[in-house]
Amino acid sequence: MEKYPNNSEERNKLEEEIKRLESSAFGSVGKPTLSQTALNEIEYTPPTDEYLAVEAENSLANDRADQIQAIRDRSENEVKQNTAVRDAYISDRDGERATLAENYEAAVRAVDNDAIKRGLARSSVAAVGRSELEREYLKRNADVEKSYGKKIAELDGEIAAADGKLRAALDDFNLSYATRLNQKIAELKAERDQKIERVTSFNNSVREKQAKLDADKLKTESDLFSAAIEQKKKANSADGLSASERDKLFKSVYDSMDKYLASLDKQEAKLEIRNHTLYRQHLSNYYYTKLYDKYGR
């Protein structure tokens, strides 16, 4: 089967030229122009990745600042509490040591006074008594120091380690914050991409509708133009064109058709003139036969 050539765009140009020639021959016929219907597309400039990263940071900024401050506050309160407990232990320790010292001194005075009353101030008995009191005092004092010293040392260690614990807590938070930030950025990117898809789909639909409206407008204008020419031709049919004027018109149309068909290859030109009524409708028998003999045989 012979393939019919698809030359619609070039043929449309030929038809417009024929209409112009006929309009000129039969009197001026203005080509009608219909009002243009313009559909509106959605204008959307998608944000860049860099912009979304900043937006994500800003959206988390207040929460991030609050959580960092909460971590610092907890660390500071823990140091204050440990310092207060340590100071209380020191105060209790010093108080107990002072009481032991007072009791020891009072006991020594009592032993000395008793020895003096009994005339034994310089005796070994008095010396032994004072020695036993001193040994007991030193033992109790050491026990107090040992009891409180361990607690105070533990609290001093906690206080000294507070900065390190704070840095570790902030490092842990920064890791979790980085994860949240990446998730937020991913959410914003997904929202942007979905909006791009929706806008693109809508605009593509608008362009399709606009193209159809434009094509319909052009076709309607062309149909109205053809009808106006035909009407003008009928209106002039009573007087008609002179033989020379009519021949001149057909010759001009023939030349345009000849030029168009000559631009096709031989087989395409043959199929074109055999299968399209344009050539028969706008030529006299003479010029149509001449054109057909040249391209349609």
C-alpha positions in Angstrom: 0.0 0.0 0.0 1.3 3.4 -0.9 1.9 5.7 2.1 0.1 9.0 1.9 2.6 11.8 2.7 2.0 13.8 5.9 2.6 17.4 4.7 -0.3 19.1 6.6 1.8 22.0 7.9 3.1 22.9 4.4 -0.3 22.3 2.8 -1.9 24.6 5.3 0.5 27.3 4.2 -0.5 26.6 0.6 -4.2 26.9 1.5 -3.6 30.2 3.2 -1.8 31.5 0.0 -4.7 30.3 -2.2 -7.2 32.2 0.1 -5.1 35.3 -0.1 -5.0 35.1 -3.9 -8.7 34.5 -4.2 -9.5 37.2 -1.7 -7.5 39.7 -3.7 -9.1 38.6 -7.0 -12.7 38.8 -5.7 -12.3 41.9 -3.6 -10.8 42.4 -0.2 -11.9 40.0 2.4 -10.5 40.6 5.8 -9.4 37.5 7.7 -11.5 37.4 10.9 -9.7 37.4 14.2 -11.4 35.9 17.2 -10.7 36.9 20.8 -7.9 35.0 22.4 -8.7 32.8 25.5 -5.6 32.5 27.7 -5.5 30.0 30.5 -3.3 30.7 33.5 -0.6 28.4 34.6 0.7 28.1 38.2 4.0 29.9 38.7 6.2 28.1 41.2 9.9 28.5 41.9 11.0 25.5 43.9 13.3 26.3 46.8 16.9 25.0 46.6 18.4 22.4 48.8 20.4 25.0 50.6 17.3 27.1 51.3 15.5 24.1 52.7 18.5 23.2 54.9 18.3 26.7 56.4 14.5 26.5 56.8 14.9 23.2 58.6 17.5 24.6 61.0 15.3 27.6 61.7 12.3 25.4 62.4 14.3 23.4 65.0 16.3 26.4 66.4 14.1 27.2 69.4 13.7 23.6 70.4 17.4 23.1 70.0 18.2 26.1 72.1 15.7 25.0 74.8 17.1 21.5 75.0 20.7 22.7 75.2 19.8 25.1 78.0 17.9 22.3 79.8 21.1 20.2 79.7 23.2 23.0 81.0 20.7 23.8 83.7 20.6 20.1 84.9 24.4 20.1 85.0 24.5 23.4 86.9 21.8 22.2 89.4 23.6 18.9 90.0 26.8 20.8 90.8 25.0 23.1 93.1 23.3 20.2 94.9 26.5 18.2 95.2 28.4 21.4 96.5 25.6 22.0 99.0 25.8 18.4 100.3 29.6 18.5 100.4 29.6 21.8 102.3 27.1 20.3 104.8 29.3 17.2 105.3 32.3 19.5 105.9 30.3 21.6 108.3 29.1 18.4 110.2 32.6 17.0 110.2 34.2 20.2 111.6 31.4 20.4 114.2 32.0 16.9 115.4 35.8 17.4 115.5 35.3 20.6 117.5 33.0 18.8 119.9 35.6 16.0 120.3 38.3 18.6 120.9 36.3 20.3 123.5 35.3 17.1 125.2 39.0 15.9 125.2 40.2 19.2 126.7 37.5 19.1 129.4 38.4 15.4 130.2 42.1 16.3 130.4 41.4 19.2 132.8 39.2 16.9 134.9 42.1 14.3 135.2 44.6 17.0 136.1 42.3 18.5 138.7 41.6 15.1 140.2 45.4 14.4 140.3 46.1 17.7 142.0 43.5 17.0 144.7 45.0 13.7 145.4 48.5 15.0 145.2 49.3 12.9 142.2 49.9 15.7 139.7 53.3 14.4 138.8 52.6 10.8 139.2 52.5 8.2 136.5 48.8 7.6 137.2 48.0 11.1 135.9 50.2 10.6 132.9 48.6 7.3 132.0 45.1 8.9 132.3 46.1 11.8 130.0 47.6 9.3 127.5 44.5 7.2 127.4 42.3 10.3 126.8 44.6 11.4 124.0 44.5 8.0 122.4 40.8 7.8 122.6 40.5 11.4 121.2 42.8 10.7 118.3 40.9 7.5 117.4 37.5 9.2 117.4 38.8 12.1 115.5 40.3 9.7 112.9 37.0 7.9 112.7 35.1 11.2 112.1 37.6 12.2 109.4 37.4 8.8 107.7 33.6 8.7 107.8 33.2 12.2 106.3 36.3 12.1 104.2 35.0 9.4 101.9 31.7 11.1 101.3 33.3 14.5 100.7 35.8 12.9 98.3 33.0 11.3 96.3 31.2 14.6 96.0 34.4 16.4 95.0 34.8 13.8 92.3 31.3 14.4 91.0 31.8 18.1 91.0 35.1 17.8 89.2 33.5 15.5 86.6 30.6 17.8 85.9 32.2 19.5 82.9 33.1 16.3 81.3 29.6 14.9 81.8 28.1 18.2 80.4 30.3 17.9 77.2 29.3 14.2 76.8 25.6 15.1 77.2 25.9 17.9 74.7 27.7 15.6 72.2 24.9 13.0 72.6 22.3 15.7 72.0 24.1 17.0 68.9 24.1 13.5 67.4 20.4 13.2 68.0 19.8 16.7 66.7 21.7 16.0 63.5 19.4 13.0 62.9 16.3 15.1 63.5 17.7 17.9 61.2 18.3 15.4 58.4 14.8 14.0 58.8 13.3 17.5 58.7 15.3 18.4 55.5 14.1 15.1 53.9 10.5 16.0 54.8 10.8 19.5 53.3 12.4 18.1 50.1 9.6 15.6 49.8 7.0 18.3 50.1 8.8 20.4 47.5 9.1 17.5 45.1 5.4 16.6 45.5 4.4 20.3 44.8 6.6 20.3 41.7 4.8 17.2 40.5 1.4 18.7 41.2 2.3 22.0 39.5 3.9 20.3 36.5 0.8 18.1 36.1 -1.5 21.0 36.3 0.5 23.2 33.9 0.8 20.3 31.4 -3.0 20.0 31.5 -3.4 23.8 31.0 -1.0 23.7 28.1 -2.9 20.9 26.4 -6.2 22.8 26.9 -4.5 26.0 25.7 -3.2 24.3 22.6 -6.6 22.9 21.8 -8.2 26.3 22.3 -5.6 27.9 20.0 -6.0 25.2 17.4 -9.8 25.5 17.5 -9.5 29.3 17.2 -7.2 29.1 14.2 -9.5 26.5 12.5 -12.6 28.7 13.2 -10.9 31.8 11.8 -9.8 29.8 8.7 -13.3 28.4 8.2 -14.8 31.9 8.6 -12.3 33.2 6.2 -13.1 30.5 3.6 -16.8 31.1 4.0 -16.3 34.8 3.5 -14.3 34.3 0.3 -17.0 31.9 -1.0 -19.7 34.4 -0.1 -17.7 37.1 -1.9 -17.3 34.8 -4.9 -21.1 34.1 -5.0 -21.9 37.8 -4.6 -19.7 38.6 -7.6 -20.9 35.7 -9.6 -23.6 37.8 -11.3 -21.0 40.1 -12.8 -18.2 37.5 -12.7 -14.6 38.1 -13.4 -13.4 38.8 -16.9 -11.8 36.0 -18.7 -8.4 37.5 -18.4 -8.9 38.2 -14.6 -10.2 34.6 -14.0 -7.3 33.2 -16.0 -4.8 35.4 -14.1 -6.3 34.1 -10.8 -6.1 30.4 -11.9 -2.5 31.0 -13.2 -1.5 32.4 -9.8 -3.1 29.6 -7.9 -1.5 27.1 -10.3 2.0 28.6 -9.8 1.6 28.3 -6.0 0.5 24.7 -6.2 3.2 23.9 -8.8 5.8 25.3 -6.4 4.5 23.3 -3.5 4.3 20.0 -5.4 7.7 20.5 -6.9 9.1 20.6 -3.3 8.0 17.0 -2.8 9.6 14.0 -4.3 7.9 12.4 -7.3 6.0 9.7 -5.5 4.8 12.1 -2.8 3.6 14.7 -5.3 1.7 12.0 -7.2 -0.1 10.8 -4.0 -0.7 14.4 -3.0 -2.5 15.5 -6.1 -4.4 12.2 -6.4 -5.7 12.2 -2.9 -6.4 15.8 -2.0 -9.4 17.8 -3.3 -7.6 21.1 -2.8 -6.3 21.1 -6.3 -9.6 20.3 -8.0 -11.5 22.9 -6.0 -9.4 25.9 -6.8 -8.3 25.4 -10.4 -10.1 25.6 -13.8 -10.3 22.4 -15.8 -7.4 23.5 -17.9 -5.0 24.3 -15.1 -6.0 21.3 -13.1 -5.4 18.9 -16.1 -2.1 20.6 -16.7 -1.1 20.2 -13.0 -2.3 16.6 -12.9 -0.5 15.7 -16.1 2.7 17.1 -14.6 2.5 15.4 -11.2 -0.3 12.8 -11.1 0.5 10.5 -14.0 
